[in-house]
Amino acid sequence: FIKHTAQIAKAYKEQRTVRCFRGLTLPSYLLSSRQEFVEFTLAVFLFVMLTMEPFLHCLNVDDRFVTNCCEHGEFYCTLSDNYDRISTLPMLLYFVLAADLIHLNIHLSSFVVICTSLWWEFVLYLGALVFLATAFASAIACLPQTGLDDSVQLRDFYNWPSAFQSLLSMSLNMYSGNNFEEISVATEVPLKWWIIGFGACWHVFLTNLMIAHFCESQLRAEFERI
């Protein structure tokens, strides 16, 4: 944290900054290296975690050295839960930094280069997935809510957020097969056809298009090297 504080102060003093969004400027060194950016993000999260450290907050109300003092109020329970949630991101960033060790092996390094070259295309297709899920979820949420209270439509497609989450689960093959059986016999027949339409657009069309585009990108890169 001290390292980045000094580097940021030096960058602003020497005006080595980059304008990113409207009036927002960032030190240029953060955008010139992935490692520097990840390290800075990790330092910010660690500082936030320090300010939320349950152990330090519990010292104000409890003489014991504890990390959970829910008996002193809901604030401390909520603080501890939020601390645990935020800690998941720094844990992931630690492994992102540790991934740089793969450059010690030429085969792993080559694999990472290939994955990195396809990263932007992967992000584009994730954006296409979100757009499709948003569109179909909006349509499904307009259907009349028929059936029993525990039916699949009222459980998984009652409103836009639940329909959006269910469609994302389907696209990632995380949706239960039993739920598909319930959809096939749902009283609201158009629900089944909307689900089929989403599956056709994503699993049949866009997934195959993504594979073909990845292959085309790699072939183009190989021809450029030749």
N, C-alpha and C positions, 0 to 999 in steps of 0.2 A: 504494500500500500504506500509506503514511504517512497519507494522507487518511482511509482507512477505519479505521485503527487509532485515530485521534483521534476519529472520529465514533462508533465503537463504545464507546470509553471514556466519552465524553460521554453516550451513550444509557444506559449502565448506571449512570452516576453520577446521572443525572436520572430513572432508573427508567422510561425510555421504551422498554419492552420488550413483547414479545408472547409468550405461552406457546404453544408449537407442539406439543410431544410430551412427555407426562409432565412431567418436571421441567425440560425444555429450554426456555430462553427466548432469543429473538433480538431484536436491536434493531429497533424498529418501522420505522425508515427503510428497512431492507433489503426489507421486504415491501410497502412503500407505492409502490415504483417499480421497474419491471422493469429499467430502466437501472442503478439502484444495485445491484440484486441481481446482475446480470450482471457489473458492474464488480468487485464483491467476489469473486465466484467466479473471475473472471479473475485477480485479484490473488493469491488463494490458490494457484491453479495455477502462476502465475509464481514464487511463493515456493518451491513444491515443486520446480519445475524448477531453481531456483537452487541448492537443496541437492543436487540430483542432477547438476548440470552436469559432464559428462565432462571438460571442459577443466580444471576446478579439481581434480578427483580425479586426473587424469593428472599434474598438476604434482607430486603427492606421490611419484610413482615414476619420473618421466621428466623430464629437463631440457629436452626439446624442447617447443615449443608445439603440441601435438597434441590432437585430440578423440577419438582412438581409440587405446587402448593395450592391445589384447587380448593382446599378447605377455606382459604382466605378470600375467595371471591371468584366470580365467573371470569373476570378479566385475566386472571393468571392461567385459567384453563384454556381460554381462547388464545392467549399469548403463546402458550406451549404448543398448541396445535398448529398455529400459523408458523411458528419457528420450525417445526418438523416439515411442514409443507415447503417452505422456502429452502430448507437444507437439501432438498432433492436436486435443485439446480446446480449448486456448487459441486455436489457429488458427481454429477454428470460432466461438469467442466473439468474436474480433476482428470477424468478418464480421457477427455478430449486432448488435454495437454500431454497425458501419458502416451497417447497414440503417436506422438512424434518419435517415439523410440523405434517404431517400425522401420525407420530409415536405416537402421543398422543392418537390415536384411534386404537385399536387392529384390527378391521376389515379392515380399510384402510391400516394398516401396512402389514397385511397378503396379501392383494391384490398386494401391491407393491413388496413384496417378490416373488410372483408368476411371475409378469411381469419382474422382474429383472432376474429371472432364465431362462426366455425365450429370453432375450435380444440378446444374441449372435446368436441364431438360426435366429432371425428376421434380424439381420445384414447380415447373410449369404444369406438369400433369397433376400434381397435388392441387394446384389452383383450379384446374379443370374439374377435378373430383369435387372440390368444395362448391364450385358453381353448379354442377349437376345436382349434387345433394340438396343445395339450397332451392333450386328450381323445382325439383320433384317433391321435396318436403313441403314447399309452399302450396303446391297443387293438392297433395294428399291431405293437408290440414284443412282444406276447404270441403272435403267430403262430409256428408252427414254422419254424425256419430251414432251408429246403430249397433245393436248387439248387446250382450250382457256386460255387466260392470267389469268383469274380469276377462273380457274378450281381448284379442290381440290388438284390435284397432283402438280401443279405449286405453290400453296399456302402453302401446308403443307408438301410436300414431294419433294421439288425441289432439296435439297442437304442433306448431312448427318445431319447437326445440326437440320434442321427443321424436318426431318424424325424422328430423335431420340427424339426430344421434343414431337412430335405428338404421338409416340408409348408409351412414358411414360405417357402422358395424358390418352391414352386408358387404360393402365394397372391400373390407379388410378381412372377410371370412371369419368374423367374430360373432355372427348372429346365429342363434341356436336353430338347429334343424327342426326342432319341434314347433318353433314359431312359424316356420314356413308352412308346415302342415296346417296350422291354424289359419294362416292367411288364405290358403287354398280353399278353405270351407267357410270363410268369413261371410257374414250376411251382406256386407257391402261389397258387391262383386267388383266394381271399378278399382277397389283397393288392390286387388290381385293384379289387374292389368297395369296399374301404375308401377307396381313393384317389378313386373316383367319388363316394362319399358325402361326403367332405371337400370336393371341388370343388363339389358341388351346394349344400352348406350355405354355403360362402363366396362363390363366384363368382356363383351364381344367386340365392340368397336374401339374404344379408347385404349384398352389394354393391349390389343394387337397393334394398334397404331403406335403406341409407346415403344413396344418391342421393335417394330420396324424402324422407327425413328432412331432408336439407340444404335441399331445395327448400321443404319445409313451414316450416322455421325462417326462411328468408328471407322467405317470404310473410307469416308471422306478424309479423315485424319491420316489414315495409312497412305492414301494416294498423295496427300500433300507432302508427306515425308519423302516419298519416292521422287 
